[in-house]
Amino acid sequence: GPCTECSCSSGKETDKDTSNTKKKENGDRSFIPKIFFGTRTHKQISQITKELKRTVYSSVPMTILSSRDYTCIHPVVSSSGSNRNEMCVELLDGKHGKSCLYYHGVHKLSEHHALQSAHRVYQAWDIEDLVSLGKKLRACAYFAARELMVGADIVFCPYNYLLDPQIRESMEINLKGQVVILDEAHNIEDCARESVSYGVTESQLRAAREELDFMVNNNIRQKDHEPLRAVCYSL
């Protein structure tokens, strides 16, 4: 017979069930949160995805958010030093009349994973797997990983992708109502400090001070520049 001791027997809960049914009839889907799994290093992500493959959840849609340092396959940009982000942006903007053909092939990677999922052969993967597939299909692994985040149930990423508001905004990560798991969370304090810290050299401070002196002496927005100049002098 019907249960009498738990809350589902109350009329209130029945009303809730009715409203949920109505939602389904109207075509509204109930909100299912994503799991954002933050780790300290990319190597740890590799270890976790390896373990995920061994579980019954290996076929769950997932993605790994990573920097261009790990995912860019453009022969010129990937072989450059520290300015990969700038070079990538310039190519996407067509600044020098050139574009990135790998970026235009992003859909090939996402379609590949969609087909795998449809045929139930989808398996947990690592950054190296995505980059290797990207090279084979001539498709950008960096933007493909971001695109896969839309349909992913689990999103793996380094700590700072979750803690740094600027990175969250640029990667379009919205944590409201989502599940956040932090691996080895005792490292969070250091990561949080790094997210709101900025390093400058003495020569940079001296150069800034000279420029601010020039601004103040020439009556250029003195109210704005005088406090900044005071900070430079105090440092």
Phi, psi and omega per residue, in radians:
G1 nan 3.087 -3.137
P2 -1.165 2.550 -3.129
C3 -1.286 2.572 -3.086
T4 -2.057 -0.239 -3.039
E5 -1.646 -0.450 -3.101
C6 -1.668 2.938 -3.000
S7 -1.184 -0.337 -3.066
C8 -1.174 -0.242 -3.123
S9 -1.448 -0.217 -3.103
S10 -1.355 2.674 -3.139
G11 -1.113 -0.559 -3.131
K12 -1.029 -0.802 -3.106
E13 -1.167 -0.608 3.117
T14 -1.089 -0.706 3.092
D15 -1.069 -0.685 3.133
K16 -1.103 -0.764 -3.140
D17 -1.063 -0.697 3.136
T18 -1.100 -0.750 -3.125
S19 -1.169 -0.622 3.095
N20 -1.145 -0.682 3.108
T21 -1.099 -0.731 3.124
K22 -1.072 -0.700 3.123
K23 -1.029 -0.778 -3.123
K24 -1.143 -0.665 3.133
E25 -1.139 -0.609 3.136
N26 -1.391 -0.042 3.111
G27 1.541 0.063 3.117
D28 -1.348 2.298 3.114
R29 -1.665 2.423 3.115
S30 -1.244 2.567 -3.064
F31 -1.275 2.188 3.076
I32 -1.982 2.040 -3.095
P33 -1.223 2.654 3.020
K34 -1.558 2.761 3.022
I35 -1.805 2.046 3.046
F36 -1.723 2.026 -3.083
F37 -1.881 1.879 -3.103
G38 -1.694 2.367 3.109
T39 -2.239 2.946 -3.097
R40 -1.363 -0.701 -3.080
T41 -2.297 2.864 3.086
H42 -1.198 -0.510 3.128
K43 -1.098 -0.650 3.118
Q44 -1.171 -0.611 3.079
I45 -1.068 -0.733 3.120
S46 -1.044 -0.720 3.137
Q47 -1.169 -0.697 -3.092
I48 -1.208 -0.741 3.126
T49 -1.140 -0.576 3.089
K50 -1.104 -0.720 3.109
E51 -1.215 -0.626 3.136
L52 -1.072 -0.654 3.119
K53 -1.032 -0.494 -3.075
R54 -1.478 -0.087 -3.104
T55 -1.773 3.033 3.103
V56 -1.286 -0.137 -3.129
Y57 -1.682 0.263 -3.097
S58 -1.066 -0.479 -3.086
S59 -1.584 0.061 3.125
V60 -1.225 2.297 3.117
P61 -0.986 2.295 -3.071
M62 -2.527 2.964 2.991
T63 -2.699 2.852 3.114
I64 -2.202 2.082 3.101
L65 -1.540 2.256 -3.076
S66 -2.585 2.912 -3.128
S67 -1.418 2.938 3.106
R68 -1.120 -0.416 3.118
D69 -1.001 -0.541 -3.090
Y70 -1.762 -0.378 -2.950
T71 -2.080 -0.260 -3.092
C72 -1.209 2.326 3.138
I73 -2.055 0.057 3.077
H74 -1.133 2.192 -3.030
P75 -1.011 -0.631 -3.112
V76 -1.406 -0.862 -3.078
V77 -1.138 -0.792 -3.075
S78 -1.162 -0.442 3.138
S79 -1.575 -0.071 3.115
S80 -1.367 2.964 -3.081
G81 -1.401 -1.866 -2.983
S82 -1.675 -0.020 -3.060
N83 -1.871 0.617 -3.125
R84 -1.110 -0.721 -3.138
N85 -1.041 -0.819 -3.123
E86 -1.111 -0.758 3.140
M87 -1.117 -0.670 3.121
C88 -1.121 -0.802 -3.139
V89 -1.079 -0.715 3.125
E90 -1.085 -0.716 3.116
L91 -1.149 -0.723 -3.132
L92 -1.174 -0.577 3.112
D93 -1.400 -0.203 -3.082
G94 1.130 0.626 -3.025
K95 -1.031 -0.719 -3.097
H96 -1.908 0.479 3.123
G97 1.319 0.171 3.111
K98 -2.010 2.701 3.109
S99 -2.301 3.026 -3.141
C100 -1.835 1.901 -3.110
L101 -1.182 -0.433 3.128
Y102 -1.209 -0.627 3.101
Y103 -1.098 -0.690 -3.128
H104 -1.242 -0.177 3.122
G105 -1.788 0.219 -3.104
V106 -0.939 -0.709 -3.080
H107 -1.044 -0.447 -3.141
K108 -1.099 -0.708 3.135
L109 -1.211 -0.800 -3.119
S110 -1.149 -0.631 3.104
E111 -1.181 -0.637 3.113
H112 -1.055 -0.804 3.138
H113 -1.204 -0.590 3.103
A114 -1.137 -0.707 3.109
L115 -1.146 -0.730 3.099
Q116 -1.033 -0.751 -3.131
S117 -1.136 -0.719 -3.124
A118 -1.129 -0.621 -3.138
H119 -1.593 0.119 3.097
R120 1.014 0.628 3.059
V121 -2.025 0.226 -3.127
Y122 -1.163 2.345 3.134
Q123 -2.372 2.642 3.095
A124 -0.991 2.468 -3.084
W125 -2.290 2.949 3.139
D126 -2.053 2.945 -3.135
I127 -0.953 -0.772 -3.125
E128 -1.045 -0.649 3.112
D129 -1.113 -0.764 -3.111
L130 -1.177 -0.741 3.128
V131 -1.117 -0.746 3.127
S132 -1.081 -0.759 3.099
L133 -1.164 -0.661 3.111
G134 -1.064 -0.737 3.109
K135 -1.127 -0.667 -3.135
K136 -1.168 -0.717 -3.097
L137 -1.623 -0.046 -3.067
R138 0.975 0.917 -3.101
A139 -2.318 2.501 -3.067
C140 -1.247 2.049 -3.131
A141 -1.253 -0.560 -3.097
Y142 -1.094 -0.911 -3.111
F143 -1.352 -0.459 3.082
A144 -1.130 -0.724 3.130
A145 -1.084 -0.663 3.113
R146 -1.203 -0.662 3.139
E147 -1.191 -0.626 3.136
L148 -1.193 -0.297 -3.137
M149 -1.098 -0.508 -3.105
V150 -1.029 -0.791 -3.091
G151 -1.748 0.072 -3.073
A152 -1.388 2.525 3.027
D153 -1.599 -0.520 3.117
I154 -2.185 2.256 3.102
V155 -2.086 2.031 3.101
F156 -1.667 2.432 3.133
C157 -2.873 2.814 3.043
P158 -1.182 2.760 -3.140
Y159 -0.810 -0.866 -2.968
N160 -1.106 -0.332 3.073
Y161 -1.180 -0.431 -3.136
L162 -1.705 -0.538 -3.043
L163 -1.576 -0.592 -3.068
D164 -1.498 2.022 -3.084
P165 -1.072 -0.563 3.141
Q166 -1.196 -0.722 3.113
I167 -1.188 -0.728 3.103
R168 -0.980 -0.756 -3.113
E169 -1.179 -0.787 -3.110
S170 -1.176 -0.554 3.127
M171 -1.585 0.000 3.128
E172 1.007 0.818 3.102
I173 -1.690 2.116 3.087
N174 -2.003 1.969 -3.046
L175 -1.599 -0.020 -3.102
K176 -1.122 2.135 3.114
G177 1.344 0.078 -3.122
Q178 -1.665 2.930 3.088
V179 -1.690 2.198 -3.140
V180 -2.025 2.154 3.086
I181 -2.035 2.216 3.136
L182 -1.974 2.017 3.135
D183 -1.393 2.373 -3.110
E184 0.896 1.020 -2.991
A185 -1.155 -0.157 3.112
H186 -1.191 -0.206 3.103
N187 -1.554 -0.052 -3.042
I188 -1.098 -0.676 -3.096
E189 -1.001 -0.830 3.140
D190 -1.086 -0.735 -3.124
C191 -1.153 -0.690 3.125
A192 -1.124 -0.705 3.110
R193 -1.098 -0.740 -3.139
E194 -1.114 -0.612 -3.103
S195 -1.143 -0.501 -3.116
V196 -1.959 0.325 -3.141
S197 -1.973 2.693 3.117
Y198 -2.552 2.305 -3.095
G199 -1.779 2.365 3.070
V200 -2.269 2.641 3.105
T201 -1.627 2.878 3.132
E202 -1.096 -0.678 3.134
S203 -1.116 -0.639 3.096
Q204 -1.149 -0.697 3.104
L205 -1.118 -0.729 3.132
R206 -1.116 -0.741 3.131
A207 -1.121 -0.721 3.119
A208 -1.115 -0.708 -3.127
R209 -1.101 -0.737 3.122
E210 -1.094 -0.752 3.135
E211 -1.139 -0.697 3.125
L212 -1.197 -0.623 3.039
D213 -1.017 -0.789 -3.137
F214 -1.066 -0.768 -3.138
M215 -1.081 -0.846 -3.097
V216 -1.147 -0.776 -3.111
N217 -1.144 -0.416 3.138
N218 -1.805 0.317 3.078
N219 0.956 0.671 3.110
I220 -1.738 1.865 -3.141
R221 0.765 1.004 -3.071
Q222 -0.995 -0.716 -3.102
K223 -1.035 -0.584 3.138
D224 -1.412 -0.699 -2.985
H225 -1.478 -0.488 -3.121
E226 -1.096 -0.789 3.097
P227 -1.084 -0.658 3.122
L228 -1.155 -0.720 3.141
R229 -1.114 -0.671 3.115
A230 -1.075 -0.675 3.110
V231 -1.116 -0.773 3.133
C232 -1.078 -0.746 -3.138
Y233 -1.150 -0.677 -3.119
S234 -1.182 -0.606 3.114
L235 -1.282 nan nan
